Amino acid sequence: MRMARQGRGTATWRPGRAALILALVTWSSGLGGEPVWSQAVAPVADHLARSGSPAPDRGQVGDRVSILNATRQGLVETLVTGDGETRVRVALTNKTPRRLAIVLPPGLVAVAATGQQQNMGLGGFGLPEGAFGRDRPDDDPGDVIDLPAGRTLKIALPGVCLDYGKPTPTPSHRFVLETIESASGDVRLAAVMGRLARTSCARGVAQAAAWHLRNHLSWSQLVKLGRKEINPHEVALAARLVELTDLALSREQRPANPDELKRERLMVTVQGYGTHTSSAEALSQAITHGGLLGLPATLIAASERPLAPHHTALWIKAAWPDTHPHDQPLTLKVEVFAVQPGLGTGWRSLGSTTASLTTPGDAEAARTAVETALARGFVSIKKMAQQRDHTRYRIENRLPFSIAELTVAEESIPGAFPHVLEPLGVGPKRFTVVPIAAEANLTPERIRLSGL
């Protein structure tokens, strides 16, 4: 079955790089009536930790098989149903006497069985609400889900509408899973949706790209839609991805990779005079080597103002004070400007914050202090409802890029080791609510942006 061609989830809580189960995503009843839990788990194995894939059962690893092959071979009975414009429900029943490790390859499509309602482009498993993809290398086969023998497992996958204007899918609508390449035959759409599934990003970015490529809505039309599914920041990020993909395809190269998505996204100016000149130069070198916010940085001289690119970008200015009382901590003023296509031209101020330096002569410590100041100044995390085994936290992003990863610390435990929340995919100027196995108030320490 082919598409007609046209002219809630969990973040992983990791102390450092170790793996801990956060929360339970969904469940279903097995043959014996016992619940089978589907968990968003950060795997212990290094190669899986890099991909962020859910881990099969640690005691018994089943035979790995793609969900498409498992369905075709009759190993698994797959029922895909609609659930609005933002997700689909998938019920998997293991018809074999052995445990299976079901692989969900990036770039799946839910094709409408009747052709009357929307087809859906699908994202990754186990993601927070509002997220679409997760960072993974191109050779990563995809998310892996443990499916015990004879059991049924129900999961939800984030989705984007591929047919603007068609009726919204409901639980009564049935779908068939296919790869986007076989379902659409559209090279550009397949390349873009595949990259989105392999990059930690917001669902709105994927939706904007899908409507532009599949339904031919212009970027300006998408900005003017005023729908909750997408905002102007997400449209601008989608436009940059499509631009880079078209450039790569025109050169017969592989579609835009993660490094290309991060280039020319961040410019940094470090200013310091007199006694602070050498410290400013050292911080500049540290930022050149390590970047900021997970992005490579282009250094801009203090006397210059960078040209505003045509795509979304940040310009961060860190300045030492002209005077510094010896009895007070040394602080840097950190200003943030952004180019945001669709919201005017040129650099616009997003605000400022301050970075406290406990060891002024340590350039790497100064770079970390700037990272922390940016995280606390432009990301907020608020404790919501507390449950028996977890607490729900509201994470808000005030930057024009999706947040792939957030490092936090517990306020009530001085000197506590920071923890990493990933994958997140909190969109630009959006928030999400995630369950975390913690009780204390949490403070942002560092963020990593994906470039989308």
C-alpha positions in Angstrom: 0.0 0.0 0.0 1.4 3.4 -1.0 0.8 7.0 -0.3 -0.6 8.9 -3.2 2.3 11.0 -4.7 1.6 14.7 -4.8 3.0 17.6 -7.5 3.6 11.0 25.8 6.9 9.9 26.9 9.9 9.8 29.1 13.3 11.5 29.4 16.2 9.4 30.5 17.9 10.4 33.8 21.6 9.6 33.7 24.0 10.4 36.5 27.0 11.2 34.4 26.8 8.6 31.7 25.3 5.7 33.8 21.9 4.4 33.0 18.8 4.4 35.2 15.2 3.7 34.4 13.1 6.8 34.7 9.5 6.0 34.3 7.1 3.5 32.7 5.7 4.6 29.3 2.9 2.2 28.6 1.7 -1.3 29.2 -0.6 -4.1 28.0 -1.9 -7.4 29.3 -0.1 -10.7 28.3 -1.6 -14.1 28.1 -1.5 -14.6 31.8 -3.0 -11.2 32.5 0.2 -9.8 33.8 1.3 -6.3 32.7 4.1 -6.1 30.2 5.8 -2.7 30.6 7.5 -0.8 27.8 10.3 1.2 29.3 12.3 4.2 28.0 15.6 3.0 29.3 19.1 4.3 28.8 21.1 1.2 28.0 24.4 0.3 29.8 26.2 -0.7 26.6 28.3 2.2 25.3 27.2 1.8 21.7 23.5 1.8 22.7 24.0 4.7 25.1 25.3 6.8 22.2 22.1 6.1 20.2 19.8 6.5 23.2 17.8 3.4 22.2 15.6 1.6 24.7 17.3 -1.5 25.9 15.9 -5.0 25.5 15.6 -7.0 28.7 19.0 -7.3 30.3 18.5 -10.9 31.3 17.3 -12.3 28.0 18.1 -10.5 24.7 15.7 -11.7 22.0 16.3 -12.2 18.3 16.5 -8.8 16.7 14.1 -8.2 13.8 12.8 -5.1 12.1 9.1 -4.4 12.8 8.5 -4.5 9.0 10.1 -7.9 8.5 8.5 -9.3 11.7 5.1 -8.2 10.4 5.6 -9.6 6.9 6.9 -12.9 8.2 4.0 -13.4 10.6 6.3 -13.3 13.7 4.4 -10.3 15.1 0.8 -9.1 14.6 0.9 -5.4 14.3 -2.2 -3.1 14.8 -1.6 0.6 14.1 -4.5 3.0 14.9 -4.9 6.8 14.8 -4.7 9.1 17.9 -5.1 12.6 16.6 -2.6 14.7 14.6 0.4 14.1 16.9 0.7 10.4 17.4 -0.3 6.9 16.4 -0.9 3.8 18.7 0.9 0.5 17.8 -0.1 -2.8 19.4 2.5 -5.6 18.9 1.7 -9.2 19.6 4.5 -11.8 19.6 3.1 -14.9 17.7 6.3 -16.9 18.4 7.4 -19.1 21.3 10.6 -17.0 21.8 11.4 -13.5 22.9 11.9 -10.9 20.2 13.8 -7.6 20.1 11.7 -5.5 17.7 13.6 -2.8 15.9 11.8 0.4 14.9 14.0 1.9 12.0 14.0 5.7 11.7 11.9 7.0 8.8 8.7 4.9 9.3 5.4 6.0 7.9 1.9 5.0 8.9 0.0 4.7 5.7 -3.8 5.1 5.9 -5.6 1.8 5.1 -8.4 3.5 3.3 -6.7 6.6 2.0 -9.4 8.8 3.3 -7.5 10.2 6.3 -4.0 11.6 6.9 -0.9 9.5 6.4 1.6 10.0 9.3 5.3 10.3 9.4 6.6 8.7 12.6 9.3 9.7 15.1 11.2 7.8 17.8 9.9 5.7 20.7 10.0 6.7 24.4 10.3 10.5 23.8 8.8 13.3 25.9 5.6 15.0 24.7 6.4 17.4 21.8 9.6 15.6 20.7 10.0 13.8 17.4 13.5 12.4 16.9 16.5 11.4 19.0 20.2 11.8 18.2 21.6 8.7 16.6 24.3 7.9 14.0 23.3 7.0 10.5 24.3 3.4 11.0 22.1 3.0 14.1 19.3 0.5 13.2 16.8 2.3 15.4 14.9 1.9 18.7 14.8 -1.6 20.1 11.8 -2.9 22.1 11.7 -6.1 24.1 8.7 -8.3 23.3 8.3 -11.5 25.3 6.9 -14.6 23.7 3.2 -14.6 23.4 2.7 -11.2 24.8 1.1 -8.0 23.5 2.7 -4.6 23.9 1.1 -1.3 23.2 3.2 1.8 22.5 2.7 5.3 21.2 4.9 6.9 18.5 5.0 10.7 17.8 3.7 11.5 14.3 3.3 14.4 11.9 0.6 14.9 9.3 1.6 14.2 5.7 -1.6 15.3 4.1 -2.6 18.8 5.0 -6.4 19.3 5.0 -7.4 15.6 5.3 -9.5 14.4 8.3 -7.6 13.9 11.5 -7.0 10.1 12.4 -9.1 8.6 15.2 -8.8 5.3 17.0 -11.2 3.7 14.5 -8.7 4.4 11.6 -6.2 1.7 10.7 -2.7 2.1 9.2 0.0 0.0 7.7 3.7 0.6 8.5 6.1 1.2 5.7 9.4 3.0 5.1 9.0 6.5 3.8 11.1 5.7 0.8 8.7 2.9 -0.3 5.6 4.7 0.7 6.2 8.1 -1.0 8.9 7.7 -3.6 10.0 11.2 -2.8 13.7 11.4 -2.3 13.7 14.9 -0.7 10.9 13.9 1.8 12.6 10.7 2.6 16.0 12.4 3.2 14.5 15.1 5.4 12.2 12.9 7.5 15.1 10.4 8.0 17.3 13.1 9.3 14.6 14.4 11.6 14.1 10.9 13.1 17.9 10.8 13.7 18.1 14.2 15.4 16.8 15.3 18.7 14.2 17.9 17.6 10.7 19.2 18.3 7.7 17.7 16.5 6.9 21.2 15.1 10.1 21.2 13.1 9.2 17.9 11.5 5.6 19.0 10.8 6.7 22.2 9.1 9.2 20.3 6.9 6.5 17.6 6.0 3.8 20.1 5.0 6.4 22.1 2.9 7.7 19.1 1.0 4.6 16.9 0.8 1.8 19.5 0.5 3.8 22.4 -1.0 3.0 25.0 1.6 5.5 27.8 1.4 7.5 28.8 4.5 5.6 32.1 4.7 2.3 30.2 4.5 3.4 28.0 7.4 4.4 31.0 9.5 0.9 32.5 8.9 -1.0 29.4 9.7 -0.9 30.3 13.4 -1.5 26.6 14.4 -0.4 25.2 17.7 1.5 22.4 15.9 4.2 24.7 14.6 5.7 28.1 15.5 7.8 30.5 13.4 11.0 29.3 15.1 10.3 25.7 14.1 9.5 26.8 10.5 12.9 28.5 10.3 14.7 25.4 11.5 12.8 23.2 9.0 13.7 25.6 6.2 17.4 25.4 7.0 17.3 21.6 7.1 15.5 21.4 3.7 18.1 23.9 2.3 21.0 21.8 3.4 19.4 18.6 2.2 18.7 20.1 -1.3 22.3 21.2 -1.4 23.6 17.8 -0.5 21.3 16.0 -3.0 22.3 18.4 -5.8 25.9 17.4 -5.2 24.9 13.7 -5.0 26.1 13.6 -1.4 24.6 12.1 1.7 21.8 14.3 3.1 22.7 16.9 5.7 24.5 15.3 8.7 24.3 16.5 12.3 27.6 18.4 12.0 26.3 20.4 9.1 23.1 21.3 11.0 25.3 22.9 13.7 27.6 24.9 11.5 27.2 28.7 11.4 24.6 28.5 14.2 26.7 30.2 17.0 28.9 33.3 17.1 30.7 34.4 20.2 32.4 37.6 21.3 34.6 37.7 24.4 35.5 41.1 25.7 38.0 42.0 28.3 40.4 44.9 28.8 43.3 45.8 31.0 44.0 43.1 33.6 41.3 41.0 32.0 42.8 40.9 28.5 44.7 37.7 28.9 41.7 36.0 30.6 39.4 37.0 27.7 41.9 35.6 25.2 42.1 32.3 27.1 38.3 32.0 27.3 38.1 32.7 23.6 40.5 29.8 22.9 38.5 27.5 25.3 35.3 28.3 23.4 37.0 27.8 20.1 38.1 24.3 21.2 35.0 23.2 23.2 32.2 25.4 21.7 29.1 26.4 23.7 25.7 24.8 24.1 26.8 21.8 22.1 27.5 24.0 19.0 30.8 24.9 17.4 31.5 28.6 17.8 32.7 31.3 15.4 34.7 34.0 17.2 33.8 37.6 16.5 36.2 40.4 17.5 34.9 42.8 20.2 35.0 45.7 17.8 32.9 44.0 15.2 29.2 43.1 14.7 28.6 39.9 12.8 26.6 39.9 9.7 23.2 38.4 10.3 22.8 35.1 8.4 19.6 34.2 6.6 19.0 31.3 9.0 18.5 30.9 12.7 21.6 31.8 14.7 22.8 32.9 18.1 25.4 35.6 19.0 26.7 35.5 22.5 28.7 38.3 24.1 30.6 37.6 27.3 32.3 40.7 28.9 34.5 41.1 31.9 33.6 44.1 34.1 35.6 47.3 33.8 36.1 47.3 37.6 36.1 44.5 40.1 36.0 44.9 43.9 38.4 42.4 45.4 35.9 41.4 48.1 33.2 40.4 45.6 33.0 37.4 43.2 34.0 38.1 39.6 31.1 38.0 37.2 30.8 38.2 33.5 27.9 39.8 31.7 26.5 37.4 29.1 24.2 38.8 26.4 22.3 36.7 23.9 21.1 37.9 20.5 19.4 35.9 17.8 18.6 36.0 14.1 15.0 34.6 13.8 13.7 34.4 10.2 10.0 35.1 10.1 10.2 37.4 13.0 12.1 40.3 11.5 15.6 40.9 10.1 18.9 41.4 11.9 20.0 40.5 15.4 17.4 40.7 18.1 18.2 40.7 21.9 16.9 37.7 23.8 18.1 39.0 27.1 21.2 38.8 29.3 22.5 36.8 32.4 25.6 36.7 34.5 28.3 34.1 34.9 30.1 33.8 38.3 33.7 32.8 38.2 35.1 31.0 41.2 38.5 30.5 39.6 39.0 33.5 37.3 42.3 32.2 35.9 40.9 28.9 34.7 39.6 29.3 31.1 37.8 26.0 31.0 36.1 26.8 34.3 35.1 30.1 32.8 33.6 28.4 29.7 31.6 26.1 32.0 30.4 29.1 34.0 29.1 30.7 30.8 27.4 27.4 29.9 25.7 27.3 33.3 24.7 31.0 33.1 23.1 30.4 29.7 21.2 27.3 30.9 19.9 29.0 34.0 19.1 32.2 32.1 17.2 30.7 29.2 15.8 27.3 30.4 13.6 26.8 33.4 12.6 23.6 35.2 9.7 23.7 37.6 8.5 21.0 40.0 4.9 20.0 39.3 3.0 17.0 40.8 4.9 14.4 42.9 3.9 10.7 42.6 5.0 7.7 44.5 8.0 6.8 42.3 8.6 10.0 40.3 7.9 13.7 40.1 6.6 15.6 37.1 8.7 18.6 36.0 7.9 21.4 33.6 10.9 22.3 31.3 10.6 25.5 29.3 13.0 26.5 26.5 13.4 30.2 25.7 16.0 29.7 23.0 15.3 29.4 19.2 16.6 25.9 18.9 15.4 22.5 20.2 17.1 21.3 23.4 18.6 17.8 22.9 20.0 17.3 26.3 19.7 19.0 29.7 22.1 18.6 32.6 20.5 19.4 36.0 21.5 19.4 39.7 19.3 18.9 42.8 19.1 22.2 44.7 18.7 20.5 48.1 22.0 18.5 47.8 25.0 20.9 47.7 27.8 19.5 45.5 25.5 16.7 44.2 26.7 15.1 41.0 24.9 16.6 38.0 22.4 14.4 36.1 21.7 14.3 32.4 18.2 14.3 30.9 18.1 12.9 27.4 16.6 12.6 24.9 14.4 15.8 25.3 13.6 17.5 22.0 12.0 20.5 23.7 11.2 22.8 20.9 12.1 26.5 20.5 10.0 28.7 22.7 8.1 25.6 24.0 7.8 23.6 27.1 7.3 19.9 28.0 6.4 18.0 31.2 8.4 14.9 32.0 8.4 12.4 34.8 11.7 12.1 36.6 12.8 9.8 39.4 13.6 12.6 41.8 12.0 14.6 44.5 14.0 17.8 44.9 13.8 21.1 43.0 16.2 20.9 40.0 18.4 23.6 38.6 19.6 23.7 35.0 23.4 23.4 34.7 24.1 22.9 31.0 22.2 22.4 27.8 23.0 20.8 24.4 21.3 22.1 21.3 20.9 19.9 18.3 21.0 22.6 15.6 17.3 21.9 14.8 
